[in-house]
């Protein structure tokens, strides 16, 4: 099975941190375990809001939070599970090209393009719609629930 590269927005971190309940945390942990078993990769870029929240997970006080954090950080440290992008390598997007994409989500699109990712997984319906209206970017996005159901 060929590998796929996924840009996963901050839902993963919220789920792992327990903010969306035990079931969501379990689903997120199951997703990460599948990443370890398959040739697929998560795209990671140091210095992004996502990275800051990922490292913030290390401060978890419950056993479940510590377990989820260790699982995520094992993946981020493993080149067979993670593609790391240098911050300076992220492509520039001009205003007309990025039009309609929420400013807070531009870094995800840049990561996707730089890593030649296959899918951006999000809980953000407006982002999915904005990307659908920007076919020139060629960014494929899918909502978390649909993705996890089929993954």
Residue frames as a rotation matrix with the C-alpha (Angstrom) as fourth column:
UNK 1
0.583 0.812 0.000 0.00
0.812 -0.583 0.000 0.00
0.000 0.000 -1.000 0.00
UNK 2
-0.225 -0.692 0.686 1.56
0.603 -0.652 -0.460 3.36
0.765 0.311 0.564 -0.99
UNK 3
-0.495 -0.018 -0.869 1.96
0.822 -0.333 -0.462 5.93
-0.281 -0.943 0.179 1.74
UNK 4
0.300 0.605 0.738 -0.25
0.634 -0.704 0.319 8.98
0.712 0.372 -0.595 2.06
UNK 5
-0.811 -0.567 -0.148 0.61
0.519 -0.577 -0.630 12.26
0.272 -0.588 0.762 3.72
UNK 6
0.273 0.960 -0.066 -1.96
0.817 -0.195 0.542 13.86
0.508 -0.202 -0.837 6.00
UNK 7
-0.823 -0.262 0.504 -2.14
-0.053 -0.847 -0.528 17.39
0.565 -0.462 0.683 7.33
UNK 8
-0.062 0.773 -0.632 -4.29
0.845 0.377 0.378 17.10
0.530 -0.511 -0.677 10.43
UNK 9
-0.096 0.012 0.995 -5.62
-0.165 -0.986 -0.004 20.27
0.982 -0.165 0.097 11.97
UNK 10
-0.685 -0.407 0.605 -5.96
-0.559 -0.239 -0.794 21.01
0.467 -0.882 -0.064 15.66
UNK 11
0.480 0.876 0.059 -8.90
-0.755 0.378 0.536 18.67
0.447 -0.301 0.842 16.30
UNK 12
0.349 -0.407 -0.844 -6.36
0.216 0.912 -0.350 15.92
0.912 -0.060 0.407 16.88
UNK 13
-0.709 -0.700 0.081 -4.74
0.133 -0.245 -0.960 17.86
0.692 -0.671 0.267 19.70
UNK 14
-0.340 0.692 0.637 -8.07
-0.894 -0.449 0.010 18.80
0.293 -0.566 0.771 21.26
UNK 15
0.642 0.590 -0.490 -9.15
-0.461 0.807 0.368 15.17
0.613 -0.011 0.790 21.12
UNK 16
0.035 -0.728 -0.685 -5.89
0.395 0.640 -0.659 13.86
0.918 -0.247 0.310 22.55
UNK 17
-0.821 -0.376 0.429 -6.04
-0.152 -0.580 -0.800 16.45
0.550 -0.723 0.419 25.31
UNK 18
-0.714 0.583 -0.389 -9.48
0.700 0.580 -0.416 15.24
-0.017 -0.569 -0.822 26.31
UNK 19
-0.851 0.372 -0.372 -11.36
-0.259 -0.912 -0.319 18.45
-0.458 -0.175 0.872 25.51
UNK 20
-0.365 0.736 -0.570 -13.82
-0.863 -0.038 0.503 16.57
0.349 0.676 0.649 23.30
UNK 21
0.570 0.655 0.496 -14.47
-0.812 0.539 0.223 13.67
-0.121 -0.530 0.839 25.65
UNK 22
-0.059 -0.591 0.805 -13.18
-0.469 0.728 0.500 10.16
-0.881 -0.348 -0.320 26.21
UNK 23
0.565 0.332 0.755 -14.61
0.421 0.671 -0.610 8.73
-0.710 0.663 0.240 23.01
UNK 24
0.971 -0.235 -0.038 -12.92
-0.170 -0.573 -0.802 11.39
0.166 0.785 -0.596 20.89
UNK 25
0.239 -0.931 0.277 -9.63
-0.917 -0.122 0.380 10.80
-0.320 -0.345 -0.882 22.74
UNK 26
0.068 -0.173 0.983 -9.88
-0.060 0.982 0.177 7.09
-0.996 -0.071 0.057 22.05
UNK 27
0.858 0.292 0.422 -10.62
0.397 0.143 -0.906 7.69
-0.326 0.946 0.007 18.36
UNK 28
0.775 -0.624 -0.097 -7.61
-0.607 -0.695 -0.385 10.01
0.173 0.357 -0.918 18.12
UNK 29
-0.009 -0.786 0.619 -5.35
-0.761 0.407 0.505 7.45
-0.649 -0.466 -0.602 19.82
UNK 30
0.361 0.216 0.907 -6.66
0.293 0.898 -0.330 4.72
-0.886 0.384 0.261 17.51
UNK 31
1.000 -0.021 0.009 -5.87
0.000 -0.396 -0.918 6.95
0.023 0.918 -0.395 14.51
UNK 32
0.400 -0.915 0.062 -2.30
-0.916 -0.397 0.053 7.46
-0.024 -0.078 -0.997 15.73
UNK 33
-0.016 -0.368 0.930 -1.84
-0.352 0.872 0.340 3.72
-0.936 -0.321 -0.143 16.28
UNK 34
0.726 0.324 0.607 -2.96
0.429 0.476 -0.768 3.13
-0.537 0.818 0.206 12.69
UNK 35
0.844 -0.505 -0.183 -0.44
-0.515 -0.665 -0.540 5.72
0.151 0.550 -0.821 11.48
UNK 36
0.025 -0.881 0.472 2.25
-0.873 0.211 0.440 3.65
-0.488 -0.423 -0.764 13.23
UNK 37
0.000 0.053 0.999 1.06
0.047 0.997 -0.053 0.46
-0.999 0.047 -0.003 11.54
UNK 38
0.752 0.350 0.559 0.59
0.567 0.091 -0.819 1.81
-0.337 0.932 -0.130 8.03
UNK 39
-0.249 -0.913 0.325 2.98
0.964 -0.200 0.175 3.53
-0.095 0.357 0.929 5.68
UNK 40
0.511 0.529 0.678 1.04
0.592 -0.788 0.169 6.82
0.623 0.315 -0.716 6.04
UNK 41
-0.548 -0.794 -0.264 2.57
0.796 -0.397 -0.458 9.98
0.259 -0.461 0.849 7.47
UNK 42
0.669 0.609 -0.426 1.50
0.706 -0.700 0.108 13.05
-0.233 -0.373 -0.898 9.43
UNK 43
0.085 -0.601 0.794 2.91
0.581 -0.618 -0.530 16.38
0.809 0.507 0.297 8.23
UNK 44
0.619 0.016 -0.785 4.56
0.749 -0.311 0.585 18.46
-0.235 -0.950 -0.205 10.96
UNK 45
0.136 -0.600 0.788 6.11
0.453 -0.670 -0.588 21.92
0.881 0.437 0.180 10.97
UNK 46
-0.283 -0.367 -0.886 7.91
0.959 -0.134 -0.251 23.39
-0.027 -0.921 0.390 13.95
UNK 47
-0.933 -0.204 -0.295 6.76
0.252 -0.958 -0.134 26.82
-0.255 -0.199 0.946 15.15
UNK 48
-0.588 0.793 0.158 3.15
-0.039 -0.223 0.974 26.53
0.808 0.566 0.162 13.95
UNK 49
-0.149 0.633 0.760 0.11
-0.961 -0.274 0.040 26.88
0.234 -0.724 0.649 16.21
UNK 50
0.756 0.413 -0.508 -0.34
-0.361 0.910 0.203 23.10
0.546 0.030 0.837 15.80
UNK 51
-0.001 -0.860 -0.510 3.21
0.314 0.484 -0.817 22.40
0.949 -0.161 0.270 16.98
UNK 52
-0.666 -0.230 0.710 2.83
-0.497 -0.573 -0.652 24.67
0.557 -0.786 0.267 20.00
UNK 53
0.284 0.851 0.442 -0.36
-0.949 0.182 0.259 22.87
0.140 -0.493 0.859 21.04
UNK 54
0.641 -0.114 -0.759 1.24
-0.064 0.978 -0.200 19.46
0.765 0.177 0.619 20.41
UNK 55
-0.443 -0.871 -0.214 4.08
0.235 0.117 -0.965 20.28
0.865 -0.477 0.152 22.78
UNK 56
-0.443 0.391 0.807 1.55
-0.808 -0.564 -0.170 21.69
0.388 -0.727 0.566 25.24
UNK 57
0.578 0.669 -0.467 0.05
-0.443 0.738 0.510 18.21
0.686 -0.087 0.723 25.49
UNK 58
-0.198 -0.755 -0.625 3.13
0.270 0.571 -0.775 17.17
0.942 -0.323 0.091 27.45
UNK 59
-0.809 -0.086 0.581 1.76
-0.452 -0.541 -0.710 19.14
0.376 -0.837 0.398 30.38
UNK 60
0.141 0.933 -0.332 -1.20
-0.406 0.360 0.840 16.76
0.903 0.016 0.430 30.70
UNK 61
-0.390 -0.286 0.875 -1.83
-0.910 -0.025 -0.414 15.76
0.140 -0.958 -0.251 34.29
UNK 62
0.539 0.637 0.550 -3.97
-0.694 0.707 -0.138 12.65
-0.477 -0.307 0.823 33.84
UNK 63
-0.264 -0.604 0.752 -2.62
-0.061 0.788 0.612 9.25
-0.963 0.116 -0.245 32.87
UNK 64
0.436 0.515 0.738 -4.78
0.702 0.319 -0.637 9.32
-0.563 0.796 -0.222 29.72
UNK 65
0.971 -0.085 -0.223 -3.37
-0.182 -0.869 -0.460 12.68
-0.155 0.487 -0.859 28.67
UNK 66
0.125 -0.989 0.076 0.21
-0.719 -0.038 0.694 11.55
-0.683 -0.141 -0.716 29.27
UNK 67
-0.129 -0.103 0.986 -0.40
0.370 0.918 0.144 8.36
-0.920 0.384 -0.080 27.26
UNK 68
0.766 0.495 0.409 -1.91
0.563 -0.212 -0.799 10.34
-0.309 0.842 -0.441 24.35
UNK 69
0.787 -0.532 -0.313 0.98
-0.550 -0.834 0.034 12.80
-0.279 0.145 -0.949 24.44
UNK 70
-0.140 -0.876 0.461 3.59
-0.424 0.474 0.772 10.03
-0.895 -0.088 -0.438 24.40
UNK 71
0.157 0.293 0.943 1.84
0.649 0.690 -0.322 8.38
-0.745 0.662 -0.081 21.48
UNK 72
0.970 0.231 0.070 1.78
0.211 -0.667 -0.714 11.61
-0.118 0.708 -0.696 19.47
UNK 73
0.583 -0.794 -0.173 5.36
-0.733 -0.606 0.310 12.53
-0.350 -0.054 -0.935 20.25
UNK 74
-0.098 -0.565 0.820 6.61
0.037 0.821 0.570 9.05
-0.995 0.086 -0.060 19.34
UNK 75
0.504 0.365 0.783 5.04
0.772 0.215 -0.598 9.57
-0.386 0.906 -0.174 15.92
UNK 76
0.992 -0.104 -0.077 6.46
-0.125 -0.927 -0.354 13.08
-0.035 0.361 -0.932 15.52
UNK 77
0.278 -0.952 0.132 9.94
-0.720 -0.115 0.684 11.74
-0.636 -0.285 -0.717 16.31
UNK 78
-0.106 -0.235 0.966 9.67
0.255 0.933 0.255 8.84
-0.961 0.274 -0.038 13.85
UNK 79
-0.536 -0.194 -0.822 10.54
-0.621 -0.570 0.539 9.62
-0.572 0.799 0.185 10.23
UNK 80
-0.968 0.249 0.031 8.51
0.211 0.741 0.637 6.60
0.136 0.623 -0.770 9.10
UNK 81
-0.165 0.953 -0.253 5.37
0.978 0.126 -0.165 8.21
-0.125 -0.274 -0.953 10.54
UNK 82
0.586 0.328 -0.741 6.04
0.418 -0.906 -0.071 11.93
-0.694 -0.268 -0.668 10.17
UNK 83
0.126 -0.515 0.848 7.14
0.888 -0.322 -0.328 14.35
0.442 0.794 0.417 7.46
UNK 84
0.222 -0.131 -0.966 8.86
0.663 -0.706 0.249 17.40
-0.715 -0.696 -0.070 8.95
UNK 85
0.457 -0.038 0.889 8.87
0.748 -0.525 -0.407 20.65
0.482 0.850 -0.211 7.02
UNK 86
-0.592 -0.692 -0.413 11.22
0.798 -0.573 -0.185 23.52
-0.109 -0.439 0.892 7.66
UNK 87
0.187 0.730 -0.657 9.38
0.577 -0.623 -0.528 26.78
-0.795 -0.280 -0.538 8.42
UNK 88
-0.267 -0.361 -0.893 11.25
-0.411 -0.796 0.445 28.70
-0.871 0.486 0.064 5.74
UNK 89
-0.963 -0.177 0.204 10.27
0.074 0.552 0.830 26.08
-0.260 0.815 -0.518 3.17
UNK 90
-0.144 0.985 0.092 6.54
0.645 0.164 -0.747 26.79
-0.751 -0.048 -0.659 3.35
UNK 91
-0.520 -0.057 0.853 5.31
0.820 -0.315 0.478 28.27
0.242 0.947 0.211 0.06
UNK 92
-0.853 0.269 -0.447 4.01
-0.083 -0.916 -0.393 31.80
-0.515 -0.298 0.804 -0.15
UNK 93
-0.272 0.837 0.475 0.37
0.956 0.290 0.037 32.22
-0.106 0.465 -0.879 -1.06
UNK 94
-0.973 -0.028 0.228 -0.73
0.075 -0.977 0.200 35.45
0.217 0.212 0.953 -2.64
UNK 95
-0.683 0.730 0.017 -4.06
-0.384 -0.339 -0.859 37.00
-0.621 -0.593 0.512 -1.64
UNK 96
-0.022 0.744 -0.667 -5.99
-0.999 0.010 0.044 36.03
0.040 0.668 0.743 -4.80
UNK 97
-0.411 -0.192 -0.891 -4.81
-0.334 0.941 -0.049 32.42
0.848 0.278 -0.451 -4.55
UNK 98
-0.891 -0.014 -0.455 -5.64
0.392 0.485 -0.782 32.15
0.231 -0.875 -0.426 -0.85
UNK 99
-0.698 0.645 0.310 -8.83
-0.627 -0.760 0.170 34.20
0.346 -0.076 0.935 -1.08
UNK 100
0.308 0.942 -0.132 -11.61
-0.653 0.310 0.691 32.85
0.692 -0.127 0.711 1.11
UNK 101
0.174 -0.318 -0.932 -9.33
0.532 0.827 -0.183 30.67
0.829 -0.464 0.313 3.23
UNK 102
0.976 0.219 0.007 -9.43
0.107 -0.506 0.856 31.81
0.191 -0.835 -0.517 6.85
UNK 103
0.410 -0.873 0.264 -6.14
-0.649 -0.483 -0.589 33.46
0.641 0.070 -0.764 7.80
UNK 104
0.212 -0.295 0.932 -5.76
-0.905 0.300 0.300 31.17
-0.369 -0.907 -0.203 10.84
UNK 105
0.663 0.137 0.736 -5.75
-0.002 0.983 -0.181 28.15
-0.748 0.118 0.653 8.48
UNK 106
0.806 -0.366 -0.464 -3.27
-0.570 -0.273 -0.775 29.37
0.157 0.890 -0.429 5.87
UNK 107
-0.164 -0.935 0.313 -0.37
-0.963 0.221 0.154 27.62
-0.213 -0.276 -0.937 7.60
UNK 108
0.050 0.256 0.965 -2.17
-0.154 0.957 -0.246 24.28
-0.987 -0.136 0.087 7.16
UNK 109
0.949 0.311 0.050 -2.57
0.025 0.083 -0.996 24.90
-0.314 0.947 0.071 3.42
UNK 110
0.472 -0.852 -0.227 1.10
-0.858 -0.385 -0.339 25.88
0.201 0.355 -0.913 3.15
UNK 111
-0.267 -0.536 0.801 2.13
-0.697 0.682 0.223 22.69
-0.666 -0.498 -0.556 4.97
UNK 112
0.494 0.571 0.655 -0.09
0.069 0.726 -0.684 20.65
-0.867 0.383 0.320 2.64
UNK 113
0.970 -0.094 -0.224 1.45
-0.241 -0.246 -0.939 22.19
0.033 0.965 -0.262 -0.47
UNK 114
0.178 -0.982 0.059 5.05
-0.981 -0.182 -0.066 21.95
0.075 -0.047 -0.996 0.72
UNK 115
-0.385 -0.323 0.865 4.70
-0.568 0.821 0.054 18.32
-0.727 -0.471 -0.499 1.80
UNK 116
-0.619 0.299 -0.726 2.75
-0.654 0.316 0.688 17.31
0.435 0.900 0.000 -1.33
UNK 117
-0.751 0.381 0.540 0.14
-0.332 0.490 -0.806 15.98
-0.571 -0.785 -0.241 1.05
UNK 118
-0.882 0.471 -0.009 -2.81
0.297 0.570 0.766 13.86
0.366 0.673 -0.643 -0.02
UNK 119
0.149 0.986 -0.069 -5.43
0.595 -0.034 0.803 15.06
0.789 -0.161 -0.592 2.45
UNK 120
-0.811 -0.196 0.551 -6.12
-0.290 -0.684 -0.669 17.81
0.508 -0.703 0.498 4.96
UNK 121
-0.230 0.715 -0.660 -8.26
0.694 0.596 0.403 16.39
0.682 -0.366 -0.633 7.77
UNK 122
-0.921 -0.058 0.385 -10.29
-0.133 -0.883 -0.450 18.97
0.367 -0.466 0.805 9.67
UNK 123
-0.417 0.849 -0.323 -13.40
0.861 0.256 -0.439 19.64
-0.290 -0.461 -0.838 11.72
UNK 124
-0.480 0.099 -0.871 -13.69
0.004 -0.993 -0.115 23.07
-0.877 -0.059 0.477 10.13
UNK 125
0.180 0.675 0.715 -16.58
0.799 0.324 -0.507 23.02
-0.574 0.662 -0.481 7.61
UNK 126
0.867 0.136 -0.480 -15.88
-0.100 -0.895 -0.434 26.63
-0.488 0.424 -0.763 6.45
UNK 127
-0.124 -0.975 -0.186 -12.28
-0.634 -0.066 0.771 25.60
-0.763 0.213 -0.610 5.63
UNK 128
-0.455 0.029 0.890 -13.47
0.462 0.862 0.208 22.60
-0.762 0.505 -0.405 3.62
UNK 129
0.593 0.764 0.255 -15.88
0.655 -0.273 -0.704 24.86
-0.468 0.585 -0.663 1.71
UNK 130
0.636 -0.426 -0.643 -13.22
-0.458 -0.879 0.128 27.53
-0.620 0.213 -0.755 1.14
UNK 131
-0.458 -0.863 0.215 -10.82
-0.359 0.400 0.843 24.94
-0.813 0.308 -0.493 -0.27
UNK 132
-0.130 0.509 0.851 -13.54
0.730 0.629 -0.266 23.53
-0.671 0.587 -0.453 -2.51
UNK 133
0.874 0.483 -0.056 -13.91
0.349 -0.702 -0.621 27.04
-0.339 0.523 -0.782 -3.97
UNK 134
0.421 -0.817 -0.394 -10.15
-0.780 -0.547 0.302 27.27
-0.463 0.180 -0.868 -4.63
UNK 135
0.939 0.012 0.343 -9.56
0.105 0.941 -0.322 24.40
-0.326 0.339 0.883 -7.10
UNK 136
0.673 -0.740 -0.005 -6.32
-0.275 -0.244 -0.930 25.98
0.687 0.627 -0.367 -8.31
UNK 137
0.119 -0.632 0.766 -4.74
-0.993 -0.077 0.091 25.13
0.002 -0.771 -0.636 -4.94
UNK 138
0.161 0.045 -0.986 -5.53
-0.391 0.920 -0.022 21.43
0.906 0.389 0.166 -5.44
UNK 139
-0.826 -0.319 0.464 -5.95
-0.537 0.197 -0.820 20.84
0.170 -0.927 -0.335 -1.71
UNK 140
-0.148 0.752 -0.643 -8.13
0.031 0.653 0.757 17.86
0.988 0.092 -0.120 -0.86
UNK 141
-0.770 -0.045 0.637 -9.91
-0.605 -0.269 -0.750 18.24
0.205 -0.962 0.180 2.48
UNK 142
-0.171 0.721 -0.672 -12.14
0.174 0.693 0.699 15.91
0.970 0.002 -0.244 4.43
UNK 143
0.293 0.374 0.880 -14.02
-0.780 -0.439 0.447 16.29
0.553 -0.817 0.163 7.68
UNK 144
-0.577 -0.623 0.528 -12.69
-0.815 0.398 -0.421 14.39
0.052 -0.674 -0.737 10.70
UNK 145
0.005 0.663 0.748 -15.77
-0.601 0.600 -0.528 12.19
-0.799 -0.447 0.402 11.16
UNK 146
0.875 0.324 -0.360 -15.80
-0.472 0.406 -0.783 11.05
-0.108 0.855 0.508 7.53
UNK 147
0.118 -0.934 -0.337 -12.04
-0.773 0.127 -0.622 10.44
0.624 0.334 -0.707 7.53
UNK 148
-0.585 -0.392 0.710 -11.96
-0.792 0.462 -0.398 8.42
-0.172 -0.795 -0.581 10.75
UNK 149
0.394 0.817 0.422 -14.93
-0.606 0.576 -0.548 6.34
-0.691 -0.040 0.722 9.64
UNK 150
0.954 0.001 -0.300 -13.08
-0.263 0.485 -0.834 5.19
0.145 0.874 0.463 6.53
UNK 151
0.078 -0.997 -0.010 -9.52
-0.776 -0.054 -0.629 5.09
0.626 0.056 -0.778 7.94
